[in-house]
Amino acid sequence: MSQWQHCFQQIWLNEYELPSVLLLDMSQPHRHVAFHPSPSQAQHGHAISNIYDQDWHQPDYSTFSSNKSHGWPHRYLLKAIKNQSSSKWKALLSEKFSTPPAWRHDNIVPTILYFFTYDLVQYGGVKAATLSVSSLSKYTNIYTTLSNHPLTYIQACDHDGLMQWATTLYESIDSEGDRWLIYNFLRFLPQLSVTEHFDITQFSSPFLSLSVDPFRLSVDQCFITLEALLSQSNGSALQRLFCAVALILGFYGALRRGEVLRLRCQDIVCNPDNPCRFTLRICNTSEGNTKNKSTRFVYLVLPESVAKLVRVVRHIKRHCSPTTPLLGFENESMTSRQLHYLLPVTKALKALWGNNVRFHHLRHSGAHWLMQQGLLLAFDWDNSPFCVGDATQAMLTKQACQERFHFWLEGRDFSHMNDGLLFDVIGEQLGHSHYATTRWSYLHGIEWLPPLFLINERGFEHNELRYLLGIKPESKDVFRFLNTLTSKNQDTGTHSTLRLSELELTPYLLKKKGFKQLRQASLIQVSFEVPKDDNHFLALWLSHSTENVIQPDNRQSSSTVFNYQTQHLLKLLHTDNEMIFSSLSAFWALSSRHQPISFTKQQRQALHQLGPIFVNRDNQTLSLTVRCNKDNGLQFQQVFRTPLFRCCHFTFELQQNRKSKITKNLQRLDTYFSTDKDTLTTRKVDRGSSQLTITLTFIPQAPLLFQMLCNFLTYPKREQYEKTIHG
């Protein structure tokens, strides 16, 4: 085999004149692995609409009532198929198991094992497309071991926490057979959104051959994913914006997950001469280090419609501390940012392009297109010679390639540069010291490499064509093939040879029976019409951010949601120096953070019964006066002891008639109204009944947010409210 490999390298070097540095790219089999997305169209729309759902707050298994006794829903699945023929399994899955069990926030292992079992039933194993029930039971009987190692949803979203859990689980097993079963289970984890960052290589034998991870997205696929992230109604406006920017940085910057998360406001600089150019500083921070512990600079050139989203994020955080993370609110934890800005991106990628796709594939994609741009620039192509989507083709024009490498060219023509440094320059952008790392990890599906070098047509003899096209020696089909080309006004060369380029010959090769699967895959072209309006994505984001402070709750028809991230607030963040991001962050941190702020019909009624609320906009206070009794206390708790009012400081002033005892009222006040954090004062009066005045002081210095809160509490009135809900 080594002699064959050397023989091919000699042919590529001498006859085809491929650069010697690329001979290994062509001769190593793992480079010839490609990946085509295979999304489930039936579940596509439903999965996309749920990408912002906080599914880690649903600890019940209501769909699987028979599992409440043991908490392992995969056993219900195995029981259902036990007495059925394997030909009926897939129909049974779609009929009875279309809705998976909910994630338990305290332990997601049973749900992971359910998805693992579902995958084995539907797709089989590594060697067999259909597994027997006994094999399925063998692979999934590990639940007895897993029951001793719970994994919380929050821990699973953190890479270090997930790896520590897996290591503890793996090391707790002594039997080699059981370890293999656990390894087989761990290998499935990257298929799920919550655990897609799991690294199985840490548990693989060093004697096994290394595997490759070849998937990549086109620019068109990136734009489709971007539209999905921006256009969902169940994500808050700023969350959708931060998710979109995370996707952009991961794709165009070829950044790792941690690098996107740890990027700070001071680490991204927009070029004043060209607002579409950005410089990223990838370095060690207090939240973690880079993979090689060193700093690198990444230079981006984004399409204007995409660059605007990044500039919006930079601009709304212009008053923040330089060390504030670019994505998220001030003082938001890294765990929270992973859950709310990276996890939805992963969910969108898997929903659109298949379960094998992970956030890290954005980095693979960025590396691939960066290499394509570099090679097109080196060989002076005006456009990509390949059949790609419109958005991808726009990225591969000569002007776009020159812009991408402007940081290196600095206005000079590529012919004036030392082209031997090209691969080193590309590697530096990715954080690689050697091109071999880039070759092995990121550049796959090698069908795109030879045509960039084999520009000239070459002569194919009739015998060669017969062999390549699978035509029998005695057949005259080769001449019919020549006549077909002649009818297309192509120069067929001499009577014994055919002048044809590799790209022109490839479509005919794909028509062969043996290449049927490859041909079908190659015809799958995802194309996205390039936005003619530079405001396309920005307008899409704003159009799905409403002006209404009060919105119906999709989960409960009798509830309303406090939507403070309105279009008006977003515009003020961008234009008004008084509406600074720190005030919004303070409100976010004090109130419900990422939890929806909802008000039920019962809470509205309780608020109505407590009496009128008086608003002082100058001091940003709300006040109401009630009798200090148990009923009012319970109604007060129902309304004001909710996450929304954590952004307020409570002051209680008890006005007590001097002729009555204050002891009972103080006891009621302590039981039903006040807490240790509140301010309490008492005052005796000569006349009048005892009463309690409650003052709420809005803590964040944000008049607009205070006004929104007032509108939410005082409008609509009870009759209007019921009409809004039921009409």
N, C-alpha and C positions, 0 to 999 in steps of 0.2 A: 504493500500500500504506500509506503514512503517513496518508492521509486515512481509510482504513478503520480503521486503528489508533486514530486520534483519535475517529472515530465511535463505536467500541466503548467507548472510555474515557468518552465523554460519556454513553452509555447506562448504564454501570456506576456512574457518579458520580451521575447525576440520578434514574434510575428505580430502580436497585437500592440506591442510597445506600452504595456501598462507600467506605471511607476513601480519600482522595486518595493517601495514601502507598502504598497497595496497588494502585493502578491499573497500575503498571508490572509488578507481579507477574503480573497477569492478561493483559496485552497482549504480553509478550515470549514468543516461541515456546519458547525454551530452558527456560522454567520449566515447560512442560507435558510434560516428559520424565519417564517413570517407569521403574522397573526391577523386574522380578520374578525371584526366585531360581529357578534351574533346575538343582538338584543331580542328579547321576547316582546313582540309587538302587542300581544294580548294584554300584557301587564304594563306596557310602556306608559300610557297616560296616567294610570292609577299610581304607579311608582313615582312619577315626576311630581304629581300633586302632593305627595307626602314627604318630599325631601326635607322640609323644614319642621316636620312633626318631632316633638320631643318625646320619642317613644320610650325613653328610659324612665318615665314617670308613670308607667302603667303596670303595676305589679300583679295583675290578675290573669287567670287562665279561663276566663268565662267561656271562650269558644270551645274549650276542651273540658267539659264538665266531668267527664269520666276520669280525668287525670288529677283531680283535686286531692285524691288520697295519697298519691305518690309523687306528684310534681314533675314527672318526666313525660312530656307529651309525645316523644318519639315512640314510646311503647304503644300508644293508641294507634299510631300510624302503622307499626308492624303488625298489630292485631288485625287491622282492617284488611291488609293484603295477604294475611297468612293462608286463608282458604280460597284465594282467588288465583286464577292463572296469570302468569306474568304478562300476557297480552292485554289484560284489562287493567294493569296497574296504572298506566298513565291517565286513562280515562277516570279512574277512581281518584287520583290525585287532583285532577281539575274539578271534579264534582264535589268532593267532600273536604278537600284540604286546600281550597283556593285562598283561604284566609289563615295566615300563619299565627301562632300564638304570640302574645305580646311579650315584650322584653321586661323582665323583672329587674328593677333597679338594684336590688340587693344581691342578685345572683343570676347572671345571664347564661350560665353553662347549660341548663336544660334546654333553652331556646336554641343555642348553638348546636347542641346535639340533635335537636329536631331538624334543623336545616341540613346538617350533615347526613342524617338518615334519609331525608327527602331527596337529596342530591344523589345518594347511592341508589335509591329506588328508581329514580327517573333516568339517570345516565349510566348506572353501573359503576364498575371499578376501572382500574388502569388497563387490565387485560380483557375483561369481559364486559360487553354492553349491557348485559342483564345478569344480576346476581341472584343466587338462590336465597330462599328465606333463611336457611341455616347460616349462609355467609353473612347476610345482613345482621342476623342476631349476634354472630361472632364479632363483627366490626363495631357494633353499638353496645355490646354488653359492658363496655367500659364505664357505664354510668355509675356502677357501684364504686369504682375508684374515684370518679369525678365528684361524687357526692361529698367527699371529704375535702374538696378544694374549690370552694365557691369563688366566683369572680364578679365583682360589682361592675356596673356599666361604666362608671367613672374611671375605675382602674383599667378597664379594657381599652379606653380611648387614649390612655397614656402609654407611650411605647415602652418606657422603662418598667412601668407597673405591670404591663402585660407580659413582658419577657421574664420578669421576676416570678410571676405566677406560673408560667409555663415551666421554668427551670425547677421550681419547687415541686410541681406535679411530676415532672419527668424523673427527678432524682429520688422521689419517694417510692419508685417501683424497682423491684429487684429482678424480676423475671424478664429475660430478653424478649420472649413472645409478647408479654404485656406491654413492654416498652415499644415494640413495633406497632401495636394497635394504637397506643397513645400518639406515637409519631404520625401515623396515618391520619388521626383526628386533627392534630396540630397543623398538618399540611393543608387542611381545608380552611383554616382561619382567614387567610387573605381574601377568600371569596366573599366575605361579609363586610359591610361598610364599617361597622364599629371596630373590627379587628383587622382591617386591610393592611395595616402597617406591620403586621407580625413578620418576623424574620426566621424562616424555617432553617436557614443554613446553619444556624448555631446548634441545631440538633442533628444535622446530617453527618454521616460518616466521612472522614477525610479521604477514604479510599474510593468513594463514589465520584463519578465524573461530574463536573460542575454543570448546572443547568443554566439555561438562558431565559430571559424574560422579554420577549421581542415586541410587545405591543407598542404602538404609537398612534397618536391622533393627528389628523390633518388640521389645517387652519379652519377649514369648513366645519369639521366636527367640533373644534374648540368654540367657534361662533354659535353653533347650535346649542351647545351646553351652556354657553354664556346667556343666551336668550332664555333658556329654561330656568336658570338661577334668578334672573331679573324679573321674570314675569309671573312668579307664583304669588298668590294673595295671602298665604298663611305665614309668610315670613315677614318680620318687621322691615321697614325700609332700610335702615342702616345695616341690618344683618345681611340683607340681599346684596347691598353694595359691597360689604366686606368680603362676602363669599365670591362675588364676581372678580374683585381685585386679587383675591387669593388664587383663583383660576388663572388670571392673566399673568401673574408673577411666576406661578409654577410652570406655565407653558412657554412664555416668551423668554423668561429668565433661566429656564431649566433648573429651578431651585428645588431643593429637597423640602420635605414637610417642615422640619424644624427650622430651616432657613427662612421659609415664608413666615412662620409664626414669630420668630425672634427678630424679624426686620423692624427696626425702630424708625421714628420720624427723621432722625438725623442721618439714617443710612440710605436714604433715597433722595437724589438731587435731580431736578429737572433742568435741562440745558436751556439757558435764556435765549439762545439764538434759534433753537429748534425745540418747541414744546413737546414734540413727539419722542425726543431722546431723553433717556434717563440713565443715571449711573447708580448702581446698587453697591453698597459696601457690605459684604458678607463677612462677619467677624464674630469673635467670642463675645458673649454678653453675660449678664448676671443670671440669665435663665438657661444657659447652656453654651456649649462650644461647637465650633464647626467640626466636620468629620476628621480633617487633618490638623486641627488646632491652629490653622493659619488664616490670615485675612486675604480675601481676593476681591476684585472689583469686576462687576458684570455690567456690560453696556447694552442697553436695550434701545430698539427703535420700534415703536408701536404704531399701528394704524391710528389715525386721528380719532375715529369713533371709539376706539378702545382706550387710547391715551387720556381721553377726557374723564373717564371713570377714575383713573389713577390720580389725575390732577384734582378731582373733586375731593378725594380722601385726604390728600396732602393739604388742601386748602382749608377744609373744615377743622383740621387739627393744627392750624398754623399757630395757635396760642399755647399749644401743649408743650410740655417739657420735651427737649430733644430725645430723651431716653424713653419716651412713651412708645409702646408698640404701635406700628402703623395700623394694624388691624385690631379693632376692638375699642372698648371704652377705657378711660383712664383707670388704672389700678385693677383691671380685669385680669384674673389669673390665667395662666397658660392652659390649664385644664379646661376652663370655660371657653377659651378661644378655639381650642381643638374641637370641642363639642359643637360650637355654634357657627364656625366659619370654615372649618375643613371638612367636617363630617357631612354637611349638606352637599359639598362639592363631590365627595366620594359617592354619595347616594345618587346624585345626578349622573355621574359617569357610568355607574353600574346599570342604572335604569335605561340609559340611552344606548350604551355600547357593549353591555354584557357584564356578567359577574366577575370575569377575570380581570377587568380593568380596575386599576388602583390610582390613587392620587400620584404616586411616584411615576406613573407612566406619562404624566405631564412633563417631567424632567427628561424621560426618554424621547418624547416628541420634540422638545426644544433642542436637544442634542442632535437629533436626526436632521432637522431643518436647518440648523446652524451649519452642519457639515455640507448639506446640499447647497446652501447659499455660498459657502466658501469655494466649493468645486465649480459651481456655475460661474463665479467671478474669475476663478483661475483660468478657465477655458473660454472665457469671453462669450458665454451664451447670452443672448438677449432675453430669452424666456426659457422656462423648463421644457425639455423635449417630451416630458411624460404627460399622460392624460390625468390631470388632477382637477379638483374643483376650482371654481372661480376665485374664492378667497385665498386658497393655497397658491394659485398661479400668480396672484397679485403680490405675494410675498417673495416670489422667485424671479421677478423681473430684474434686469441689470441694475436699474436705479435703486430698487429695494435692497439688493445685495451690497451695493456700494455704501448705502446708508448704514446697513448693519455693521459693516466693518470700518466705518468712518473713524472709530477710536484708534484703529491701527493704520489705516491708509492716510488719514489726516489730509484729505484732498488730493493725494497722489494717485496716479493710475496704478493698477495692480502690477503692470509690467515693470514698474520701477521698484517693486518690492522683492525681497528675497523669498521666493515662493516655497523654499524649503522650511520656512518658519510657520507656514499656514496651519499645519496640524498642531504645532505647539501653541499657537495663539488660540485655536479652538479649545484645546485641552485646558488652558489656563482659565477660560471662561467657565468651564465645568468644574474646576477644582482638581483636575487630573495632572499629575506630574509626567505621565507617559501616555503616548497615543495608544499603547496596548490596552490600557484600562478603558479608554473610550471605545476601542474596537470591540472588546469583549462584552461590555455591559450595555452599550447603547446603540450600536450600529448593526442592525439585522435586516433580513429581507434584502439580500444583496443584489436583487434584480435591478436595482436603480444605479448600481455603480458602473458596470462595463459600458453601457450606452453613452455615459458622459465622456468616455475616452475613445470609444470606437466610433468616431464621428464619420469617417470616410466609408463609402460603400466598398464591399469586397466581392470578389467573384466566387460564386458557388457553382461547382460542376454538377451535372445532372445526377451523378451517383450520390453526391452529397445531399442533394435535395430529396432524392428518393429515400435515403436513410432518415433524414430529419423529419420528413413529412409522413413517414411510415408507408410509402408507396412500394408495392412489390416490384422486383426487377423487370418482370415481363409486362408490367402494366404501362399503358400510355398516358396515365393520369398526370405525369410530370409535364407533358406537353400541354395538356389542358390548363394546368397551373400557369404555364408560361403565356398561354393565350389570354388568360384572365388578366395577367399583369399588363400585357400588350394593349388590351382594351382600355386599361386605365392610363394609357399614354406614358408608361414607364419605360425607361431604357433597359432592355433585357440583356444588353451586352452582346457577346458573340453567340454563334450557334451552339456552342458547347458549354457556355458559362452564363451565369445570371448575375448582374450587378445589383446588389441589394444591401441595405444597411441592416444592422441587427434589430433596430426598432421596427423596421418595415416587415421583417420576417417573423417577428414574435407573434403577431395576431394569427398567422397561419399555423404556427406550431400549436397555439392554444386550441385550435379546432380539432386536434387529434383526440381520439377517444380516451387515450391514457391521461390526457390533461383536462378531462371534463370538469373535475372538481376545481382545478386551478382556474379554468376559464370562467366558471360561474363566479368564483370569488373575485377575479380580476375585473369583472363587469360591474361589481358593486361600487359605484362612485357616489359618494356623498358630497353634494354640492350646495353651497350657501351663496345666495346672491350677495355680492359685495355691496354694503350700504352706500348709497349715493349721498345720503345726508350724514355729515360728520356727527350729528347729534342723535343718531339712530339709537344707540344703546342707552345714552343718557335720558332720552325721551321715553324709552321703554321703561326704564327704572322709575321715572317720575310718574308716568301714566298709571302705574300700579301702586302708587302711593296716593291715598285719597286725601281730600280736604276735610272729611268729617271726623270730628273728635269722637263721636259716638258711633259705634258700628255694631251690628248684630253679631252675637256669638255663634259660630258655626257648630259648636258642640252642644249648646243648650239654646233652644229657641226663645226661652223667656229671659235670657241674659243679654247684656250689652257689654262691649269691650271698650276700654279707654284707649283710644288710638292717639297718642301724643306725637308720634312721628309723622305729622301731616306734611303735605307739600309746602305749606307756608313756613313751617319750622325748618324744613330742609333748605329752603331758599334763604332764610335768615342766617342759617349756619354758614352759608356760602358767601353772603353779601354783607351781613351786619356784624360789626365788631362787638356789639353789646350782647348778642346771642352767642356766647363762646361755648366751645365744646366741653369745657370743664364743668360748667353748670349743668349741662345735660347729663354728663357722666355722674355727677353728684346725685341727681334725681334718679338715674338708673340704678345706682348702687344702693340708695336708701329705700327705694320702692321694691318692685318685684323682680328686678334684673331682667332675665329673659322670659319670665313667666307672663302670660297674658294677664292683663288687669281687667277683670270682669266684675260686673255688678248684676246680681240676680233681681228678679221681680220682688222677692221678699225683702231684700236689702233696700230697694227703692221705697217700699211701703214703710219699712221701719224708719227710714230717713224722713219720710213725710210725717209720720206720727210724732217724731221728736220735735217738730216745729220748724219755723223759718230759720234760715242761716243768714247771718249778716256778714257782708264782705267788706273788708278794708284793703283796697288795692295798694294804697300808699305803704302800709306796713306789711302787706302780704299775709293777712290774718283772716281766719274764718271764726265766727263765734256763734253760739246758740245757748239759750237759757232753758233749763228743764227743771222739773222737780226731782229731788234726790230720792228716788224710790227704786225698787227692784225691777219693775217693768221697763222704766226708762234705761236702767243700767243694762239690761239684756239687749234692748234695741241698740244702745250705744255700742256694745261689744259687736253686735252683728254687722254694724256699718263701719265703725272706725278702728276696730282691732283687726284690720286686714292689711295685706302688704302695701296697698296704695298709700296708706296714711303713715307709713314709717318715715316718709319724707317730711313729717310735721312734728313739731314739739307741742305737747299738750300742757296747758295751764288750767287748773281747776280753782275757781274761787267760790267757796261755799258761803252764801249769805244766810246767817242763822238769826232768827228772832231771839232776842235776849231772854224772853220769857220761857222758851222751850229748851230742852236738853239737847246738846249737840252730839252726844255719844252715839246715838243710833245712826245719825246721818254720816258721821265719820266712818262708822263701821260699813255702811252701805257704799260709801265713796271708795273705801279701800277694797271692798269685795267686788264691786261691779264696774267701777270707773277707772281709777288711777293705777299706775304702776310705779316702780321705784325710779323710773327715768323721768317722771312727770313732775311738774311744779304744782304745789298745793298751798293755798292760802285760805284763811277763814276770816270772816268779818261779821260782827254782830250788829244788828239794826234794832231800832226801837219799835218800828212798825212794819207790818207786812209779813207775809208767809216766807218760810225758808225756801231758797232756790239755789240752783247750781248753775254757774256760768262757765262754759267750756270754751276755751280759746285755742285754736290751732294756728301755730306760726309756721309758715312754709319755710323750710330750711334753705334749699338752693336759691341763690340769687338770680332768679330767672322769671321776670314778670310774665312772659308769654306762657310758660308752663303753669304758672299760678292761675292765669286767666283760663287756660284750658281745663284745669282742675275744677274751677268754679263753674264753667259751662257744663262740665260733665255731671256735677252734683245738682245743679239747679235746673237743668233742662234735659229732657222734657218734663213737664209737670205730670202728675200721675195719669190723667186722662190721655194726654198726648203720648206718654210712654206706652200705655197699653195699646193705643192705636198703632204706634210704630211697630210694636212687637207682633200684634195679631193681624195687622192690616197690610 
